């Protein structure tokens, strides 16, 4: 008789444990099904192996460092040309073979892959970058370029046919992350058409987002990671097991604007996207492939073409893939592509663009040296 209460308590504990196991199993199944359902909802893509079409004049691409799609769905590419080609790839330039020569640094293609414009390079009145980096086309069709060599502290503006219009900053002159008059190897830029403000990922030398008046180049404001005041002190190497750094790493690699008024910043080396209000007030951050140590996971991002911009597409150069994230939560819904040199594979995918139909365009550096089109299939 004395053992009955003990047996009752044991049975109660066993029942409680069983219920807990069943509840956990049900929760796991729900989450697993939810993840599967999200992956099914995520957009899917397939490569267009015939885009772009063959270039004329035995031209070839060097490192394809930037890509942008303008308001008419024209795809603009900037590449680094002859300096990034091996001697046996530029025999036409060296006059020792029939093939080939670097194409002009700025190329524009229609949606079918036909070359429609080509121009660029050093000229009078402006400092063409030593190492091209980043391209943006504004609502008026003007083309903006930057550079990331140790002396490239300028942003250039040209008409669609390559006539020089404006230079912001100076080659060889930089003032650090607190400067109100100079740039520091800017990586990327985008203009808010409603206000005329230019947001600059500044950059490879500085550790900040810089906002300028796009017409005059006048300084407006700047901020660092989490909205902090940026500094140029040496930062410890990124370690996913340690607290997140309070400063951006180098490079601050991209900046994008959403339709609902937020600023998205690629902190490449720290494997994260940080989101801000346009004032610089920090909103949230998403960690992307946070175990990545080889030069970072967040090389570029674009927002999806739908009205609500439901997805973020991330170019992950270190892991040679593209990730599809939920824009509100940052949850990775799916990934596609892999390392390789065949059509649809990637080698250091550096920049990305999206057209009005949701097709993605990629630009590859290192030995990738190409642009590709990934068609939205559903």
C-alpha positions as CSV (number, residue, x, y, z in Angstrom):
1,X,0.0,0.0,0.0
2,X,2.9,2.3,0.7
3,X,4.3,1.9,-2.9
4,X,1.1,3.0,-4.7
5,X,1.7,6.8,-4.4
6,X,5.3,6.3,-5.8
7,X,4.0,4.2,-8.7
8,X,1.3,6.9,-9.4
9,X,3.9,9.6,-9.4
10,X,6.1,7.6,-11.8
11,X,3.2,7.1,-14.1
12,X,2.4,10.8,-14.0
13,X,6.0,11.6,-14.8
14,X,6.1,9.1,-17.7
15,X,2.9,10.5,-19.1
16,X,4.2,14.1,-18.8
17,X,7.4,13.1,-20.6
18,X,5.5,11.3,-23.3
19,X,3.2,14.4,-23.8
20,X,6.3,16.6,-24.0
21,X,8.0,14.3,-26.6
22,X,4.8,14.3,-28.7
23,X,4.5,18.1,-28.4
24,X,8.1,18.6,-29.5
25,X,7.6,16.1,-32.4
26,X,4.5,18.0,-33.5
27,X,6.3,21.3,-33.3
28,X,9.3,20.0,-35.3
29,X,7.0,18.6,-37.9
30,X,5.2,21.9,-38.1
31,X,8.4,23.8,-38.5
32,X,9.7,21.3,-41.0
33,X,6.5,21.6,-43.1
34,X,6.6,25.4,-42.8
35,X,10.2,25.5,-44.0
36,X,9.3,23.2,-46.9
37,X,6.2,25.3,-47.8
38,X,8.4,28.5,-47.7
39,X,10.9,26.9,-50.0
40,X,8.1,25.9,-52.4
41,X,6.8,29.6,-52.3
42,X,10.3,31.0,-53.0
43,X,10.9,32.2,-56.6
44,X,12.8,29.8,-58.8
45,X,15.2,30.5,-61.6
46,X,17.0,28.9,-64.5
47,X,20.0,30.1,-66.4
48,X,19.6,31.5,-70.0
49,X,22.8,30.0,-71.5
50,X,22.4,32.2,-74.6
51,X,22.6,35.5,-72.8
52,X,24.4,37.7,-73.6
53,X,25.1,37.1,-77.3
54,X,28.6,37.0,-78.6
55,X,30.4,40.3,-78.6
56,X,31.7,41.9,-81.8
57,X,35.3,42.7,-82.8
58,X,36.8,39.7,-80.9
59,X,35.9,41.5,-77.6
60,X,36.0,39.6,-74.3
61,X,35.1,40.5,-70.7
62,X,37.6,41.0,-68.0
63,X,36.4,40.9,-64.4
64,X,32.7,41.8,-64.5
65,X,32.6,44.0,-61.5
66,X,29.2,45.6,-61.6
67,X,25.7,45.2,-63.2
68,X,22.6,47.3,-63.2
69,X,19.2,47.2,-64.9
70,X,17.7,50.6,-65.9
71,X,14.1,51.8,-66.2
72,X,13.8,50.3,-69.7
73,X,15.2,46.9,-68.7
74,X,18.5,47.6,-70.4
75,X,21.3,45.7,-68.6
76,X,24.5,47.7,-67.9
77,X,27.8,46.0,-67.2
78,X,31.1,47.5,-66.0
79,X,34.2,45.3,-66.2
80,X,37.9,45.8,-65.6
81,X,39.1,45.0,-69.0
82,X,42.6,44.3,-70.2
83,X,44.3,44.5,-66.8
84,X,42.4,41.4,-65.7
85,X,43.0,39.3,-68.9
86,X,45.9,36.9,-69.3
87,X,48.3,37.7,-72.2
88,X,47.0,34.7,-74.2
89,X,43.5,36.2,-73.9
90,X,44.4,39.5,-75.5
91,X,46.5,38.6,-78.5
92,X,44.7,41.2,-80.7
93,X,45.9,43.9,-78.3
94,X,49.4,42.5,-78.1
95,X,49.4,42.0,-81.9
96,X,50.5,38.4,-81.7
97,X,47.2,36.6,-82.5
98,X,43.8,37.2,-84.0
99,X,42.0,36.9,-80.7
100,X,41.2,38.8,-78.6
101,X,40.9,42.2,-77.1
102,X,39.1,43.6,-74.0
103,X,35.7,45.2,-74.7
104,X,35.2,48.8,-73.6
105,X,34.6,48.9,-69.9
106,X,30.9,49.9,-70.1
107,X,28.5,47.6,-72.0
108,X,24.7,47.7,-72.3
109,X,22.6,44.8,-73.5
110,X,18.9,44.4,-74.2
111,X,16.8,41.7,-72.6
112,X,17.7,39.3,-75.4
113,X,21.4,39.8,-74.9
114,X,22.1,42.1,-77.9
115,X,24.8,44.7,-77.3
116,X,23.3,48.1,-77.6
117,X,26.0,50.5,-76.2
118,X,29.7,50.3,-75.5
119,X,32.0,53.1,-74.3
120,X,34.3,54.2,-71.4
121,X,37.8,54.6,-70.2
122,X,40.1,57.6,-69.4
123,X,39.4,60.9,-70.9
124,X,39.7,64.7,-70.5
125,X,38.1,66.4,-67.4
126,X,37.7,63.4,-65.2
127,X,39.6,60.7,-63.3
128,X,38.6,57.3,-64.6
129,X,39.0,54.8,-61.8
130,X,42.1,52.6,-61.7
131,X,40.0,49.7,-60.6
132,X,36.4,50.0,-61.6
133,X,33.8,49.0,-59.0
134,X,30.0,49.5,-59.0
135,X,27.5,50.9,-61.5
136,X,24.2,52.6,-61.1
137,X,21.8,54.1,-63.7
138,X,19.4,56.9,-62.5
139,X,15.9,57.5,-63.6
140,X,17.1,59.9,-66.3
141,X,19.4,57.2,-67.8
142,X,22.6,58.7,-66.6
143,X,25.3,56.2,-65.7
144,X,27.3,56.5,-62.4
145,X,30.6,54.6,-61.7
146,X,33.0,54.2,-58.8
147,X,36.3,52.5,-58.1
148,X,38.1,50.7,-55.3
149,X,41.8,51.0,-55.9
150,X,43.9,52.6,-53.1
151,X,43.6,55.9,-55.1
152,X,40.0,55.7,-56.2
153,X,38.0,58.1,-54.1
154,X,35.7,59.4,-56.8
155,X,32.3,58.8,-58.3
156,X,31.7,59.7,-62.0
157,X,28.5,60.5,-63.9
158,X,28.0,60.1,-67.7
159,X,25.2,60.3,-70.2
160,X,23.9,57.0,-71.6
161,X,26.3,57.4,-74.6
162,X,29.3,58.1,-72.4
163,X,29.6,61.9,-72.3
164,X,31.1,63.0,-69.0
165,X,28.8,65.1,-66.7
166,X,30.1,65.2,-63.2
167,X,32.7,64.0,-60.7
168,X,32.3,63.8,-57.0
169,X,35.5,63.4,-54.9
170,X,39.1,63.2,-56.1
171,X,41.5,60.6,-57.1
172,X,44.2,60.1,-54.4
173,X,42.5,62.3,-51.8
174,X,40.6,60.8,-48.9
175,X,39.8,62.0,-45.4
176,X,38.6,58.9,-43.5
177,X,35.2,57.8,-42.2
178,X,34.4,61.1,-40.6
179,X,35.1,63.3,-43.6
180,X,32.3,65.5,-44.9
181,X,34.1,66.4,-48.1
182,X,35.9,63.2,-49.3
183,X,35.2,59.6,-50.2
184,X,37.1,56.5,-49.3
185,X,37.2,53.9,-52.1
186,X,33.4,53.9,-52.7
187,X,32.0,50.5,-53.6
188,X,28.4,51.2,-54.7
189,X,25.9,53.9,-54.9
190,X,22.1,54.4,-55.5
191,X,20.0,57.5,-55.8
192,X,16.6,58.2,-54.1
193,X,14.7,59.7,-57.1
194,X,12.2,61.4,-54.9
195,X,14.8,63.5,-52.9
196,X,17.8,63.4,-55.2
197,X,19.9,62.0,-52.3
198,X,22.7,59.6,-53.2
199,X,23.5,56.8,-50.8
200,X,27.1,55.5,-51.0
201,X,28.5,52.3,-49.7
202,X,31.8,54.0,-48.6
203,X,33.4,51.5,-48.8
204,X,36.8,49.7,-49.2
205,X,38.6,52.5,-47.3
206,X,35.9,54.0,-45.1
207,X,33.4,52.1,-43.0
208,X,30.1,54.0,-43.5
209,X,27.0,54.8,-45.4
210,X,27.5,58.3,-46.9
211,X,24.6,60.4,-48.1
212,X,25.2,63.2,-50.7
213,X,23.2,65.6,-52.8
214,X,23.5,63.9,-56.2
215,X,23.3,67.2,-58.2
216,X,25.9,69.1,-56.2
217,X,27.8,66.4,-54.5
218,X,27.3,68.2,-51.2
219,X,27.5,66.3,-47.9
220,X,24.2,65.5,-46.2
221,X,25.0,62.8,-43.4
222,X,26.7,59.5,-42.7
223,X,26.6,56.6,-40.3
224,X,28.3,53.4,-39.4
225,X,27.1,50.0,-38.3
226,X,24.0,50.1,-36.0
227,X,23.9,53.8,-36.7
228,X,27.0,54.3,-34.7
229,X,29.6,57.0,-35.4
230,X,32.1,55.1,-37.7
231,X,35.8,55.0,-37.0
232,X,38.9,53.8,-38.8
233,X,40.5,51.8,-35.9
234,X,41.7,48.4,-36.8
235,X,38.9,45.9,-36.3
236,X,39.3,42.3,-35.1
237,X,38.7,39.6,-37.7
238,X,35.1,38.4,-37.9
239,X,34.5,35.4,-35.6
240,X,31.0,33.9,-35.7
241,X,31.4,32.7,-32.1
242,X,32.1,36.1,-30.7
243,X,29.8,39.1,-30.2
244,X,29.0,41.0,-33.4
245,X,31.3,43.9,-34.2
246,X,29.9,47.4,-33.6
247,X,31.6,48.8,-36.7
248,X,31.2,47.8,-40.4
249,X,34.0,45.7,-41.8
250,X,35.8,46.6,-45.0
251,X,34.3,46.6,-47.5
252,X,30.9,48.2,-47.0
253,X,30.0,46.6,-50.2
254,X,26.5,47.6,-51.3
255,X,23.6,49.9,-50.5
256,X,20.0,49.5,-51.7
257,X,16.8,51.3,-51.1
258,X,13.4,49.7,-50.6
259,X,10.1,51.2,-51.8
260,X,8.9,51.5,-48.2
261,X,11.8,53.7,-47.2
262,X,14.5,51.5,-45.8
263,X,18.2,51.3,-46.5
264,X,19.8,47.9,-46.9
265,X,23.6,47.6,-46.5
266,X,25.9,44.7,-47.3
267,X,28.5,44.3,-44.5
268,X,30.3,41.7,-46.5
269,X,33.1,40.6,-44.2
270,X,30.8,40.3,-41.2
271,X,28.2,38.1,-43.1
272,X,25.3,40.4,-42.4
273,X,22.8,42.8,-43.9
274,X,21.9,45.8,-41.8
275,X,18.7,47.7,-42.3
276,X,18.2,51.4,-41.5
277,X,15.8,54.2,-41.9
278,X,17.0,56.9,-44.3
279,X,18.0,59.0,-41.4
280,X,20.5,56.4,-40.4
281,X,18.5,55.0,-37.5
282,X,19.2,51.3,-37.1
283,X,16.2,49.0,-37.6
284,X,17.4,45.4,-37.7
285,X,20.0,43.0,-39.1
286,X,20.1,39.6,-40.8
287,X,23.0,37.2,-40.6
288,X,23.6,35.3,-43.8
289,X,25.7,32.1,-43.9
290,X,27.3,33.3,-40.6
291,X,30.0,30.5,-40.6
292,X,31.6,32.0,-43.7
293,X,35.1,33.2,-43.1
294,X,36.5,33.4,-46.6
295,X,36.0,37.1,-47.5
296,X,32.3,37.1,-46.4
297,X,28.9,36.0,-47.7
298,X,27.0,39.2,-48.4
299,X,28.6,40.6,-51.6
300,X,25.4,42.2,-53.1
301,X,21.7,42.1,-52.7
302,X,18.6,43.1,-54.7
303,X,14.9,43.3,-53.7
304,X,12.3,41.4,-55.6
305,X,10.3,43.2,-58.3
306,X,6.8,42.8,-56.8
307,X,5.2,45.8,-55.2
308,X,5.9,44.7,-51.6
309,X,9.4,43.5,-52.4
310,X,8.8,40.3,-50.6
311,X,12.2,38.8,-51.1
312,X,15.9,39.7,-50.8
313,X,18.2,38.0,-53.3
314,X,21.8,37.8,-52.0
315,X,24.9,37.3,-54.0
316,X,27.2,35.1,-51.9
317,X,30.5,35.3,-53.6
318,X,32.5,33.2,-51.1
319,X,30.1,30.2,-51.3
320,X,29.2,30.8,-55.0
321,X,25.5,30.8,-54.6
322,X,22.4,33.0,-54.6
323,X,20.2,33.0,-51.6
324,X,16.5,33.9,-51.4
325,X,15.5,35.5,-48.1
326,X,12.2,36.6,-46.7
327,X,12.6,40.4,-46.5
328,X,10.7,40.8,-43.3
329,X,12.3,38.0,-41.3
330,X,15.6,37.4,-43.0
331,X,14.9,33.7,-43.1
332,X,16.6,31.9,-45.9
333,X,13.9,30.3,-48.0
334,X,16.1,28.7,-50.7
335,X,19.4,28.8,-52.5
336,X,20.5,28.1,-56.0
337,X,23.6,27.7,-58.1
338,X,27.0,26.3,-57.0
339,X,30.7,26.8,-57.7
340,X,31.8,26.1,-61.3
341,X,32.3,27.4,-64.7
342,X,29.4,25.9,-66.6
343,X,26.3,28.0,-67.5
344,X,24.4,28.7,-64.3
345,X,27.3,28.0,-62.1
346,X,29.2,30.8,-60.4
347,X,32.8,31.9,-59.7
348,X,32.9,34.8,-57.2
349,X,29.5,36.3,-58.0
350,X,30.2,39.9,-57.2
351,X,27.1,42.0,-58.1
352,X,23.5,41.4,-59.1
353,X,20.6,43.2,-60.7
354,X,16.9,42.5,-61.3
355,X,14.6,43.6,-64.1
356,X,10.9,44.4,-64.1
357,X,10.0,40.8,-64.8
358,X,12.0,39.4,-61.9
359,X,14.9,38.0,-63.9
360,X,18.3,38.2,-62.2
361,X,21.6,39.2,-63.8
362,X,25.0,38.4,-62.2
363,X,28.5,39.7,-62.7
364,X,31.5,37.6,-61.7
365,X,35.1,38.6,-60.8
366,X,38.3,36.7,-60.1
367,X,38.6,34.2,-62.9
368,X,34.8,34.1,-63.4
369,X,34.9,37.1,-65.7
370,X,31.4,36.9,-67.2
371,X,27.8,38.1,-66.8
372,X,24.8,35.7,-66.7
373,X,21.0,35.9,-66.8
374,X,18.8,33.8,-64.6
375,X,15.2,33.7,-65.8
376,X,12.4,33.7,-63.3
377,X,10.4,30.5,-64.0
378,X,7.8,30.8,-61.1
